[in-house]
Amino acid sequence: MWNEPYLETCCRSALHRLLLCTDAGRPAGYKDQPCLTRLEAMGLCACRGDRFVITDAGRARHAQDIRSCA
């Protein structure tokens, strides 16, 4: 049974961009800020200073939701 919260398309895209940014992270203030804030509340990313970075939970969710569709 599926028990993970649904990620909107925009949030899945933001999660993928976070993965591509690696440890450098994604700066705050871009148009995907609301998605990054949502992902942070879900524990899929963390805000470090003025940048968002993907967490281990975010990498796992990316592998489950995004990579599995490729």
C-alpha atoms as an extended CHARMM CRD file, in Angstrom:
* protein
*
        70  EXT
         1         1  MET       CA              0.0000000000        0.0000000000        0.0000000000  PROA      1               0.0000000000
         2         2  TRP       CA              1.2230000000        3.4800000000       -0.8620000000  PROA      2               0.0000000000
         3         3  ASN       CA              1.6590000000        5.5060000000        2.3080000000  PROA      3               0.0000000000
         4         4  GLU       CA              3.9430000000        8.3680000000        1.1930000000  PROA      4               0.0000000000
         5         5  PRO       CA              2.5210000000       11.8890000000        0.7780000000  PROA      5               0.0000000000
         6         6  TYR       CA              1.9350000000       12.7640000000       -2.8750000000  PROA      6               0.0000000000
         7         7  LEU       CA              4.4730000000       15.0840000000       -4.4890000000  PROA      7               0.0000000000
         8         8  GLU       CA              3.0930000000       17.5290000000       -7.0210000000  PROA      8               0.0000000000
         9         9  THR       CA              4.8770000000       17.6840000000      -10.3800000000  PROA      9               0.0000000000
        10        10  CYS       CA              6.5140000000       20.9950000000       -9.4630000000  PROA      10              0.0000000000
        11        11  CYS       CA              7.8480000000       19.5280000000       -6.2080000000  PROA      11              0.0000000000
        12        12  ARG       CA              9.1910000000       16.4350000000       -7.9890000000  PROA      12              0.0000000000
        13        13  SER       CA             11.0030000000       18.7620000000      -10.3960000000  PROA      13              0.0000000000
        14        14  ALA       CA             12.4420000000       20.7610000000       -7.4960000000  PROA      14              0.0000000000
        15        15  LEU       CA             13.6000000000       17.5260000000       -5.8420000000  PROA      15              0.0000000000
        16        16  HSD       CA             15.3260000000       16.4860000000       -9.0760000000  PROA      16              0.0000000000
        17        17  ARG       CA             17.0620000000       19.8800000000       -9.3450000000  PROA      17              0.0000000000
        18        18  LEU       CA             18.2640000000       19.4740000000       -5.7540000000  PROA      18              0.0000000000
        19        19  LEU       CA             19.7780000000       16.1120000000       -6.6250000000  PROA      19              0.0000000000
        20        20  LEU       CA             21.5470000000       17.6230000000       -9.6360000000  PROA      20              0.0000000000
        21        21  CYS       CA             22.9870000000       20.4330000000       -7.4690000000  PROA      21              0.0000000000
        22        22  THR       CA             24.7950000000       17.8560000000       -5.3000000000  PROA      22              0.0000000000
        23        23  ASP       CA             26.3780000000       19.2740000000       -2.1300000000  PROA      23              0.0000000000
        24        24  ALA       CA             26.4780000000       22.8200000000       -3.5230000000  PROA      24              0.0000000000
        25        25  GLY       CA             22.7460000000       23.0610000000       -2.9200000000  PROA      25              0.0000000000
        26        26  ARG       CA             20.1680000000       25.2930000000       -4.5270000000  PROA      26              0.0000000000
        27        27  PRO       CA             20.0130000000       28.9710000000       -3.5700000000  PROA      27              0.0000000000
        28        28  ALA       CA             16.8940000000       30.2770000000       -1.8690000000  PROA      28              0.0000000000
        29        29  GLY       CA             14.8340000000       32.8940000000       -3.6680000000  PROA      29              0.0000000000
        30        30  TYR       CA             14.1720000000       31.1400000000       -6.9670000000  PROA      30              0.0000000000
        31        31  LYS       CA             10.6890000000       30.4670000000       -8.3150000000  PROA      31              0.0000000000
        32        32  ASP       CA             10.7070000000       26.9770000000       -6.8000000000  PROA      32              0.0000000000
        33        33  GLN       CA             11.0660000000       28.3780000000       -3.2570000000  PROA      33              0.0000000000
        34        34  PRO       CA              7.5240000000       27.2430000000       -2.2380000000  PROA      34              0.0000000000
        35        35  CYS       CA              8.3400000000       23.7010000000       -3.3700000000  PROA      35              0.0000000000
        36        36  LEU       CA             11.6730000000       23.7080000000       -1.5530000000  PROA      36              0.0000000000
        37        37  THR       CA              9.9210000000       24.8880000000        1.6000000000  PROA      37              0.0000000000
        38        38  ARG       CA              7.3780000000       22.0480000000        1.2050000000  PROA      38              0.0000000000
        39        39  LEU       CA             10.1680000000       19.5220000000        0.6500000000  PROA      39              0.0000000000
        40        40  GLU       CA             11.9570000000       20.8160000000        3.7410000000  PROA      40              0.0000000000
        41        41  ALA       CA              8.7950000000       20.3400000000        5.8340000000  PROA      41              0.0000000000
        42        42  MET       CA              8.6680000000       16.7410000000        4.5730000000  PROA      42              0.0000000000
        43        43  GLY       CA             12.3140000000       16.1590000000        5.5030000000  PROA      43              0.0000000000
        44        44  LEU       CA             13.4030000000       15.6950000000        1.8890000000  PROA      44              0.0000000000
        45        45  CYS       CA             15.7280000000       18.6900000000        1.9300000000  PROA      45              0.0000000000
        46        46  ALA       CA             17.3220000000       20.9760000000        4.4840000000  PROA      46              0.0000000000
        47        47  CYS       CA             18.0260000000       24.6920000000        4.4750000000  PROA      47              0.0000000000
        48        48  ARG       CA             21.6610000000       25.4660000000        5.2160000000  PROA      48              0.0000000000
        49        49  GLY       CA             22.1300000000       29.1910000000        5.3690000000  PROA      49              0.0000000000
        50        50  ASP       CA             20.7780000000       30.5350000000        2.0860000000  PROA      50              0.0000000000
        51        51  ARG       CA             20.8530000000       27.1880000000        0.2300000000  PROA      51              0.0000000000
        52        52  PHE       CA             18.6900000000       24.0890000000        0.1450000000  PROA      52              0.0000000000
        53        53  VAL       CA             20.3930000000       20.6840000000        0.0080000000  PROA      53              0.0000000000
        54        54  ILE       CA             18.8890000000       17.2720000000       -0.5120000000  PROA      54              0.0000000000
        55        55  THR       CA             18.7920000000       14.9030000000        2.4750000000  PROA      55              0.0000000000
        56        56  ASP       CA             19.2100000000       11.1300000000        2.5200000000  PROA      56              0.0000000000
        57        57  ALA       CA             15.4300000000       10.8590000000        2.7150000000  PROA      57              0.0000000000
        58        58  GLY       CA             15.2180000000       13.0980000000       -0.3660000000  PROA      58              0.0000000000
        59        59  ARG       CA             17.6520000000       10.8840000000       -2.2640000000  PROA      59              0.0000000000
        60        60  ALA       CA             15.5900000000        7.8220000000       -1.3540000000  PROA      60              0.0000000000
        61        61  ARG       CA             12.3560000000        9.5250000000       -2.4260000000  PROA      61              0.0000000000
        62        62  HSD       CA             14.0010000000       10.6150000000       -5.6940000000  PROA      62              0.0000000000
        63        63  ALA       CA             15.0490000000        7.0210000000       -6.3580000000  PROA      63              0.0000000000
        64        64  GLN       CA             11.5250000000        5.8090000000       -5.5840000000  PROA      64              0.0000000000
        65        65  ASP       CA              9.4570000000        8.4360000000       -7.4070000000  PROA      65              0.0000000000
        66        66  ILE       CA             11.6240000000        9.9080000000      -10.1320000000  PROA      66              0.0000000000
        67        67  ARG       CA             14.4010000000        7.5440000000      -11.1070000000  PROA      67              0.0000000000
        68        68  SER       CA             11.9550000000        4.6300000000      -11.2150000000  PROA      68              0.0000000000
        69        69  CYS       CA              9.9600000000        6.4700000000      -13.9320000000  PROA      69              0.0000000000
        70        70  ALA       CA             12.9480000000        7.0400000000      -16.2040000000  PROA      70              0.0000000000
